Amino acid sequence: MLSIGNRRFVGSKQKLADWIIKAINTNCKGNSFFEVFAGTSIISFKLAVQMKYLIINDTLQSNKVIYEAFYGKGRKSQKILSYYKEQFNSISQRNILKGWFTKNYGGKYFGIKDCSVIETIRNLLENEKFQITKKEYRILLASLIYSMDKIANTVGHFDAYIQKTPVDNQFYFDLIQPLDLQDVKVDIYCCDANVLAKKIKTDIVYIDPPYNSRQYCQFYHIYETLVKWDNPEIFGTALKRKGEVLSDYCRTRAPMIFNDLIEKLDCNYLVISYNNNYNSKSKSSRNKIQLSEIKRILSKYGKVKTISKSHKAFNAGKTDLPNHKEFLFILKKRLK
C-alpha cells in the first residue's frame, strides 16, 4: 500500500521531515497544528498522532482530495476497496476508453495504453461514486493519483513531459494507506491562505509557501483535471489548463503578502521553512522573498531562532544550486 510520502512533488519536505519535526517538538508546545501550505502534507502526517486538532490547507483541489482520503473521517470497507483494486488491475485492453484524456495526454505524459486504462478507471469511479461512500471514493481517487505518479513521463511535475516516447503497459493500481485519526479533530481546507488565516486559532503554525514564480496549479494541472474531470480548454506544449488559482507568493508582491499572513495568524508558535535558491541561474527559480526580508518581517512578531541544514534542492537537471541550504525560522509570536 502507498503512504503519503510515496509521491513526487516539487518542494516536498519528505527528506527533511524528521529534522523539521524534531525542531518543532524541541521549540514549540501545543496540541493543535495548522499546516498553511500543505503540499504533500508530510509534516502534518508525521505530527498528526501527537495532536488533538489538525488543520490542513492547500489551494489545489487534487491535494484536498488526497488529504480527505488520508485524514478525513468517514466509513470505508477494505473489502470494497480491495474489490475495486482487483477490478481496476484486470481491465482488458478491449474494454479501455480512448477519450479526451487519452487523446491529449497519451503518448506524452503516459503511454497510450496506460493513459487509456487511467481514463477508464476515472470514468468508472465517476459512474459509481454514488454506489460507494464518500471516503471510499476519495481513497480510490487519491490512489489513482499516486499510482499515476509512479509511471508519469516527467521529472516530477507536469510543467513539461520528457521528450521521448513513454514506456507503456506499466500502470498498476495500488491503494493508499489512510491514517486512523479517530481521536483527532481534522479540518481540511482548499483556500487562499491569507483569507483562511483570519479564521483559525491554533498553537503551532507551519508555513512553507511557494517562493518562486512557478505556479503549483500549473505544475499539477493534470491532477486538477483528473479530480474535476471537466475536459478543460488546454494550451501550449505542456497542454496546461488555465490556472484558476494563481498564487501571489509567486509574484513580486510576495513579501507584502507574506507579512499580511504573519500578522493575521492567531497562534503561539510560528515555524517557517525557507530555502536559499534565490541565487539560481534559472530566473523562474529565484525566490520572490529574500532571506533578509523573511528575517525582517518575522522579527516584528518575536525573537527569531534560525536553524539550517544542507539539502539538495529539487531541479530538473538544468540548474546547479551549490551549497544549498534549508532554513527553519521559529518564534513564539507576540501580539503587536
RARAZI-V228077 format. One record per helix or strand of 2 or more residues. SS is the DSSP state (~ for helix, > for strand). FROM is the first residue (numbers start at 0). TO is the last residue. If there is no record, write none. Layout:
ss=[SS;SS]
from=[FROM;FROM]
to=[TO;TO]
//
This chain:
ss=[~;>;~;>;~;~;~;~;~;~;>;~;>;~;~;>;>;~;~;>;~;~;~;>;>]
from=[13;31;41;52;60;77;92;99;111;133;184;192;200;215;220;233;239;247;253;265;276;282;290;304;324]
to=[26;34;49;56;70;87;94;104;127;148;188;198;206;218;227;234;240;249;263;274;278;284;298;309;331]
//
